[in-house]
Amino acid sequence: MSMRRLAISQPENFKLSASAKKKIATWVKKYPKDRQRSALIPALWIAQKDAGGWIPEAALRELGDMLGMAYIRVYEVVTFYTMFNMEPVGEHHIQLCGTTPCWLRGSDDLIAVLERRVGPRGSVSDDGKLSWVEVECLGACANAPMAQISNDTGDSYYEDLTAENFEAMLDNLVSGKSVYSGPQNTRHTSEPEGGNLTLKGEGPYVEDKLVYLPNTEKKIKMSVHGGAPKAKRKPAVKKSVAKVKPAAKASKPKVIYTDGPTDGKPDDLKKIKGIGPKFEGDLNGKGIYYFRQIGAWKAADVKMVEALIDSIPGRIKRDEWVKQAKTLSKKTSGAKA
């Protein structure tokens, strides 16, 4: 990136407008008091719009004061990002893409038009209507060559440019006539010229009805009513199938439940890794208060508890509640003895 410096000629007594300050204040409020400098990028963009498309030195100082930043820090940011203009620009500021896709599609012809009408890169036309710079990719490679033009109505893309339609577009801008953004030829957005050319041949649909099955080695015709005709099939040969004995009924889980603590003070279930205050409350609500209860659970008991408490599927086995509870139950019994 080439060296960027402040313009030699600066306006006297520049001040941000009340509207710009209000917009910047909205961005500042998005950040904590000790992080308000994070609003610098949008603040610079607002200041640039407020100053007519570029950023004077006075605006940098004013933003530094507003955001509690050293002036040099603001200067470092504004000189790094080429989206910020360091010198005055024309009423219509043209950013012409010169990256490979646009170059291959004729951006050199557009640069020749601008050099002839405006001057070298970075120039402003004598009437102040036009200015231009060459930039890196603007993200519309399918519509190359293209340019972004900024003015008091916004920042818009102009695509599918040629030397002829670009020159005509510049004439309209200078004379104040309307210029529509987007492709400057006959196509719509990024579609091929002449319109969409895909999905127009013969296909499996006729009047939105599927008439044959696609992607099959042999086209299978569909009936008028939309279903595939039933193929004639040979009667199936009956085969003997061994009888399968019905599965034994699962034994009923034997979880120990109580209506309340029946043996002194309930155990602190939170000592089991994976059980917090919420799970402890849920377990108590189901009548589970003691380590010995959890330590006695079998696989069927675990499934029952998981069904009763929706928020713990898989957690009991993963965190080894039963194993932990058995250990804690022994320690508790030993302490009581």
Protein Blocks (a to p, Z undefined) as FASTA:
>chain_A
ZZddddfbdcehiacdfklmmmmmmmmmmpcfklmmmmmmmmmmmmmmmnoopacfklmm
mmmmmnopafklmmmmmmmpmkbcfbdcdfbdcdddfbfklmmnopmmmmmmmmmmnope
hiacfklmaccdddddehiamlcccdddddfkbccddehiafklmmmmmmmmmnopacde
hjfbfbehjbcehiafehkbccfbeghiafbdehifbdcdddfkopacdddddddddddd
ddddddddddddfbdcdfbdfehjaddfklpghiafklmmmmmmnopabfklmmmpcfkl
mmmmmmmmmklghklmmnommmmmmmmmmmmmmmmZZ
